C-alpha cells in the first residue's frame, strides 16, 4: 500500500463509506507487517458503521513502552508525513498524515501515535464504545 502526500481541504460532512473501513484494515495490516509489536486500531467516525463524519481515516498506532521512536520510524518509512499546520501534535505524542488512492478516489489518513495502555488510549477506547452504544 503506497502512502501518498497528504492534502488539506475544508471540513465537510460525508456519509459513511464502507471502503474507508476496508482501507483502514489494509493500513493496519501494512503497519503491523513492518512492526508486529505495534497495535493498530481503526478509530473515529469512519470506524463506526453508518456514522458520517469528515471522512478521514483515523488510526491509533499503539506502541509498547519504550517504542515511540520505532513507531515514528515505521510510519515515516511507509511514507507518512509529519503533521503540519499551526498547531501540530508534539513529537512525544505525534500524529502522522498521509493519503492513499483506491479505485481512483483519495482517502486521507490521520495516524495518531499513542502509548499502549496510556490514559489517552483508555479514554479513546471508552469514548468509542460509548459512541457505538449511542448509535444503536
Secondary structure as UniProt FT lines:
FT   HELIX           18..34
FT   TURN            36..37
FT   STRAND          39..43
FT   HELIX           45..47
FT   TURN            49..50
FT   STRAND          57..63
FT   TURN            65..66
FT   HELIX           68..78
FT   STRAND          81..82
FT   TURN            86..87
FT   HELIX           91..93
FT   STRAND          95..102
FT   TURN            103..104
FT   STRAND          105..115
FT   TURN            116..117
FT   HELIX           119..135
//
